Amino acid sequence: MMEHQLVPNKGARKSRKRIGRGDSAGQGSTAGRGMKGQKSRTGAKLRPGFEGGQLPLIKALPMKRGFTNPFKIYYSLVKIARWTNLTTALLLPRTSCTDEEF
């Protein structure tokens, strides 16, 4: 068998559908776009999330926007009086909390 004699199996290669080439071609007249409406017109572009004038879901549910940062650090206020009580309660040496080290 020569290289020019090689052919693919029957049904292995399918020809593309030619849209809008007459009614007998199968996808004629409306070319698969339906009868009327914005999406059937030429140059029709709808932005993602557009719901035909209805309030979009992304606008109706504002708490679902954005993301939660997994690396967020939460801080809490500690009063100095409570800190000194804590150091005495834990019997830490007072030298570790002096201003000389800071």
N, C-alpha and C positions, 0 to 999 in steps of 0.2 A: 504494500500500500504506500502510495506516495503522499507527500505533505499536502498537495493541492486536492487530494481526494478525501481529506478528512472533513466530515460534516457533523454538527451536533445532533443528538438524538431528537426524535420527533417530540415536539412540545417543550423542549428545553429552553428555547428562545422565543419569547412572546413579543409581538410587535406592540408599540405603544398605542393608546387610544387617541385617535384624532378627533378632538372636541370641536364642535361647531362647524362641521363640514357637510351639512345636509341631514335631512331627516332619515334617510336610508342608512346613514353611517352609524346610527344608534344614539349619538349624543348631539343631535341637531337642535334646531330652533332655540331653546333656552340654554343649551349647552350645559345642563346639569346644575344651573343656578336657581332653578325655581321660576315662578311667574313674576312676582313683583317684590318690592322691598329694597332697602338700601344695599344689601349685600348682593343683589342681582345686577346693580348698576355698574357702569364702568368706573374704575378708579375708586371704588368704595373701600374705605379703610376705617375700621372701628378700633379704637384703642382698647387694650386689654382691660377688662373689668367694666366696660360700658354695658349698661342694662336698659338701653332704650329710653332714657329720661327718668327712670326710677332711681331712687337714692341708692347708689352703689353700696355693696356690702362692706367694702373696705372703709367707706366713710361712715356707715352706720355702726360699725364695731371698731371704734378707735383703739380699744385696749388690745386688739389683736395685732396692731402694727409694731414694727421694730423687733427687738430681741432682748433676751435677758443675758447680761454679761456674766459668765461663770466665774470670772476672776475678780468680781467686785469685792472690795474690802469694806466691811461695815465697821464703823467706829462708834464708840460710846463714851460719854463724858464721865469722868471719875473725879470727884472732889478731893482736894488735897487732905482734908480732915479725915475722910474715909480711908485714904491711902496710908496715912500715918497710923490709923487704928489697925489697918490690915498688917502693917509691918510689925506692930507690937504683938498682934495676935499670932502671927506665924513665927515669932521670936527671931526675926532676921536681925542681923547686926545693923545698927543705925548708921554705920559708916558707909554702907552700900547705897544710901539714899541722900548723901550729902551733895552740896553744890560743887564741891571741889572736883568731883569726877566728871561732872557735866561741863 
